[in-house]
Amino acid sequence: MALNKNNQEAITREAVKKEKKQTREKKKRIRVRLIPIWLRIIIVILLLAASVVLGAMFGYGVMGSGKAKDVFEKSTWTHIIDLVNRE
C-alpha cells in the first residue's frame, strides 16, 4: 500500500511538472525587435564617427586657437603630426 501511494505521488509530481512546463512554453513571447541588430550596429558606428568629428572640432576650435572648420584641412593634420613626431 505504501509503495502504491509513493508511486502515485511521484506520478502526480511529474504531471504537475509537465503542466508547469507546458504553461511556461505557452507564455513565451515571440520578441519582435523594432530596430534590427544590423541597423543598431550601423547607428552605433555613425554615432561614433560623429562624436570623433565633433570632438576634434570642439577641441581645435573652442579649446585651441583655431577655427573649428580648419580641422578638415590636410595642413592642420600635417602640422599636428609634425609636432608629435618632432624630436
C-alpha positions, 0 to 999 in steps of 0.5 A: 500500500505504501509503495502504491501511494509513493508511486502515485505521488511521484506520478502526480509530481511529474504531471504537475511538472509537465503542466508547469512546463507546458504553461511556461512554453505557452507564455513565451513571447515571440520578441519582435525587435523594432530596430534590427541588430544590423541597423543598431550596429550601423547607428552605433558606428555613425554615432561614433564617427560623429562624436570623433568629428565633433570632438576634434572640432570642439577641441581645435576650435573652442579649446585651441586657437583655431577655427573649428572648420580648419580641422578638415584641412590636410595642413592642420593634420600635417602640422599636428603630426609634425609636432608629435613626431618632432624630436 
